[in-house]
Amino acid sequence: MATIANLTVKADDSFEGTLATLNVTAPIAIIPNGRKAKDSEPDYRIVSRKNGFELGAGWKRFSQNTGAEYVSVSLSAPEFGTIYGNIANAPGDDPMKKVIIWNPPS
Protein backbone atom coordinates (compact mmCIF):
# COMPACT_ATOMS: atom_id res chain seq x y z
CA MET A 1 0.00 0.00 0.00
CA ALA A 2 1.33 3.41 -0.94
CA THR A 3 0.46 6.85 0.38
CA ILE A 4 -0.56 9.08 -2.54
CA ALA A 5 -1.82 12.15 -0.65
CA ASN A 6 -1.24 13.98 2.60
CA LEU A 7 -4.33 15.74 3.94
CA THR A 8 -5.39 18.09 6.73
CA VAL A 9 -8.88 17.89 8.22
CA LYS A 10 -10.74 21.21 8.15
CA ALA A 11 -13.45 22.44 10.56
CA ASP A 12 -16.18 22.03 7.90
CA ASP A 13 -15.50 18.25 7.52
CA SER A 14 -13.48 18.83 4.34
CA PHE A 15 -9.87 17.82 3.69
CA GLU A 16 -7.09 19.76 1.94
CA GLY A 17 -3.72 18.53 0.86
CA THR A 18 -1.48 17.36 -1.95
CA LEU A 19 -1.94 14.41 -4.30
CA ALA A 20 1.52 13.10 -5.22
CA THR A 21 2.34 10.27 -7.63
CA LEU A 22 5.46 9.66 -9.72
CA ASN A 23 4.09 11.93 -12.47
CA VAL A 24 1.67 14.27 -10.70
CA THR A 25 1.85 16.67 -7.77
CA ALA A 26 -1.39 18.60 -7.32
CA PRO A 27 -3.15 20.50 -4.54
CA ILE A 28 -6.57 18.93 -3.87
CA ALA A 29 -9.62 19.51 -1.69
CA ILE A 30 -12.12 16.85 -0.64
CA ILE A 31 -15.37 18.69 0.01
CA PRO A 32 -18.63 17.38 1.53
CA ASN A 33 -21.26 16.95 -1.18
CA GLY A 34 -23.95 19.42 -0.12
CA ARG A 35 -26.11 18.42 -3.10
CA LYS A 36 -26.34 14.73 -2.21
CA ALA A 37 -29.95 13.67 -2.84
CA LYS A 38 -29.64 9.83 -3.02
CA ASP A 39 -27.69 7.20 -1.10
CA SER A 40 -25.88 6.21 -4.30
CA GLU A 41 -24.40 9.70 -4.76
CA PRO A 42 -20.96 10.44 -3.28
CA ASP A 43 -20.54 11.95 0.17
CA TYR A 44 -17.56 14.02 -1.02
CA ARG A 45 -16.34 15.69 -4.23
CA ILE A 46 -12.60 15.84 -4.93
CA VAL A 47 -11.45 18.96 -6.75
CA SER A 48 -8.17 20.49 -7.88
CA ARG A 49 -7.34 23.54 -5.76
CA LYS A 50 -5.31 24.83 -8.72
CA ASN A 51 -8.11 25.09 -11.28
CA GLY A 52 -11.33 23.87 -9.58
CA PHE A 53 -11.75 20.85 -11.87
CA GLU A 54 -13.44 17.84 -10.33
CA LEU A 55 -11.06 14.87 -10.06
CA GLY A 56 -13.20 12.34 -8.24
CA ALA A 57 -15.49 11.49 -5.38
CA GLY A 58 -15.57 9.83 -1.97
CA TRP A 59 -18.06 7.61 -0.13
CA LYS A 60 -18.38 6.99 3.60
CA ARG A 61 -17.97 3.27 4.36
CA PHE A 62 -17.73 1.04 7.43
CA SER A 63 -15.01 -1.54 8.05
CA GLN A 64 -16.31 -5.11 8.05
CA ASN A 65 -13.72 -6.05 10.69
CA THR A 66 -13.96 -3.16 13.16
CA GLY A 67 -17.07 -1.22 12.16
CA ALA A 68 -15.00 1.97 12.00
CA GLU A 69 -16.06 4.59 9.47
CA TYR A 70 -13.67 5.57 6.67
CA VAL A 71 -13.87 7.29 3.28
CA SER A 72 -13.31 5.35 0.05
CA VAL A 73 -12.17 7.55 -2.86
CA SER A 74 -11.92 7.35 -6.62
CA LEU A 75 -9.81 9.85 -8.58
CA SER A 76 -9.50 10.08 -12.34
CA ALA A 77 -7.50 12.26 -14.74
CA PRO A 78 -5.76 11.74 -18.11
CA GLU A 79 -2.34 12.03 -16.44
CA PHE A 80 -2.83 9.00 -14.18
CA GLY A 81 -6.00 7.15 -15.23
CA THR A 82 -8.22 6.02 -12.35
CA ILE A 83 -6.95 5.60 -8.80
CA TYR A 84 -8.89 3.97 -5.97
CA GLY A 85 -7.95 4.53 -2.36
CA ASN A 86 -9.05 5.09 1.22
CA ILE A 87 -8.59 8.02 3.55
CA ALA A 88 -6.77 6.83 6.68
CA ASN A 89 -5.06 8.29 9.73
CA ALA A 90 -1.59 9.63 9.01
CA PRO A 91 1.34 8.23 10.98
CA GLY A 92 1.64 9.89 14.38
CA ASP A 93 -0.95 11.00 16.89
CA ASP A 94 -2.45 14.04 15.15
CA PRO A 95 -6.16 13.39 14.42
CA MET A 96 -6.18 16.35 12.02
CA LYS A 97 -3.71 14.66 9.65
CA LYS A 98 -4.90 12.05 7.14
CA VAL A 99 -3.50 10.28 4.08
CA ILE A 100 -4.94 8.61 1.00
CA ILE A 101 -3.74 5.03 0.72
CA TRP A 102 -3.72 3.70 -2.84
CA ASN A 103 -5.58 0.43 -3.45
CA PRO A 104 -3.87 -1.14 -6.48
CA PRO A 105 -6.03 -3.33 -8.73
CA SER A 106 -5.82 -6.99 -7.84
C-alpha positions as CSV (number, residue, x, y, z in Angstrom):
1,M,0.0,0.0,0.0
2,A,1.3,3.4,-0.9
3,T,0.5,6.9,0.4
4,I,-0.6,9.1,-2.5
5,A,-1.8,12.2,-0.7
6,N,-1.2,14.0,2.6
7,L,-4.3,15.7,3.9
8,T,-5.4,18.1,6.7
9,V,-8.9,17.9,8.2
10,K,-10.7,21.2,8.2
11,A,-13.5,22.4,10.6
12,D,-16.2,22.0,7.9
13,D,-15.5,18.2,7.5
14,S,-13.5,18.8,4.3
15,F,-9.9,17.8,3.7
16,E,-7.1,19.8,1.9
17,G,-3.7,18.5,0.9
18,T,-1.5,17.4,-1.9
19,L,-1.9,14.4,-4.3
20,A,1.5,13.1,-5.2
21,T,2.3,10.3,-7.6
22,L,5.5,9.7,-9.7
23,N,4.1,11.9,-12.5
24,V,1.7,14.3,-10.7
25,T,1.9,16.7,-7.8
26,A,-1.4,18.6,-7.3
27,P,-3.2,20.5,-4.5
28,I,-6.6,18.9,-3.9
29,A,-9.6,19.5,-1.7
30,I,-12.1,16.9,-0.6
31,I,-15.4,18.7,0.0
32,P,-18.6,17.4,1.5
33,N,-21.3,16.9,-1.2
34,G,-24.0,19.4,-0.1
35,R,-26.1,18.4,-3.1
36,K,-26.3,14.7,-2.2
37,A,-30.0,13.7,-2.8
38,K,-29.6,9.8,-3.0
39,D,-27.7,7.2,-1.1
40,S,-25.9,6.2,-4.3
41,E,-24.4,9.7,-4.8
42,P,-21.0,10.4,-3.3
43,D,-20.5,11.9,0.2
44,Y,-17.6,14.0,-1.0
45,R,-16.3,15.7,-4.2
46,I,-12.6,15.8,-4.9
47,V,-11.4,19.0,-6.8
48,S,-8.2,20.5,-7.9
49,R,-7.3,23.5,-5.8
50,K,-5.3,24.8,-8.7
51,N,-8.1,25.1,-11.3
52,G,-11.3,23.9,-9.6
53,F,-11.7,20.9,-11.9
54,E,-13.4,17.8,-10.3
55,L,-11.1,14.9,-10.1
56,G,-13.2,12.3,-8.2
57,A,-15.5,11.5,-5.4
58,G,-15.6,9.8,-2.0
59,W,-18.1,7.6,-0.1
60,K,-18.4,7.0,3.6
61,R,-18.0,3.3,4.4
62,F,-17.7,1.0,7.4
63,S,-15.0,-1.5,8.0
64,Q,-16.3,-5.1,8.0
65,N,-13.7,-6.0,10.7
66,T,-14.0,-3.2,13.2
67,G,-17.1,-1.2,12.2
68,A,-15.0,2.0,12.0
69,E,-16.1,4.6,9.5
70,Y,-13.7,5.6,6.7
71,V,-13.9,7.3,3.3
72,S,-13.3,5.4,0.0
73,V,-12.2,7.6,-2.9
74,S,-11.9,7.3,-6.6
75,L,-9.8,9.9,-8.6
76,S,-9.5,10.1,-12.3
77,A,-7.5,12.3,-14.7
78,P,-5.8,11.7,-18.1
79,E,-2.3,12.0,-16.4
80,F,-2.8,9.0,-14.2
81,G,-6.0,7.1,-15.2
82,T,-8.2,6.0,-12.4
83,I,-6.9,5.6,-8.8
84,Y,-8.9,4.0,-6.0
85,G,-8.0,4.5,-2.4
86,N,-9.1,5.1,1.2
87,I,-8.6,8.0,3.6
88,A,-6.8,6.8,6.7
89,N,-5.1,8.3,9.7
90,A,-1.6,9.6,9.0
91,P,1.3,8.2,11.0
92,G,1.6,9.9,14.4
93,D,-0.9,11.0,16.9
94,D,-2.4,14.0,15.1
95,P,-6.2,13.4,14.4
96,M,-6.2,16.4,12.0
97,K,-3.7,14.7,9.6
98,K,-4.9,12.0,7.1
99,V,-3.5,10.3,4.1
100,I,-4.9,8.6,1.0
101,I,-3.7,5.0,0.7
102,W,-3.7,3.7,-2.8
103,N,-5.6,0.4,-3.4
104,P,-3.9,-1.1,-6.5
105,P,-6.0,-3.3,-8.7
106,S,-5.8,-7.0,-7.8
